């Protein structure tokens, strides 16, 4: 909610809708990536995760700064607000590629089923 308020979205109903949709998107991304984790090498997934998170953080920071600067000047920047929302959503698949799905796959792959 604090991030959404920083970019000008203060309506509680709207922020609740965004939070629920982010949770659903995270569930979808987590399940999808966990089903693909056995087909892609771990090193590739960790490198992809790390690089994509770095790029996502950089872009998210820039878009939030642009939105905040525009809001402080009294002329909201709608494009920067939408870009910030995009990068909030883009964070989930970037994170799940390496730090969510591989955690569970490592514990499952080390188990032997007899």
Helices and strands as residue ranges (DSSP letters): H 2-6, H 12-36, H 42-73, H 78-99, H 101-109
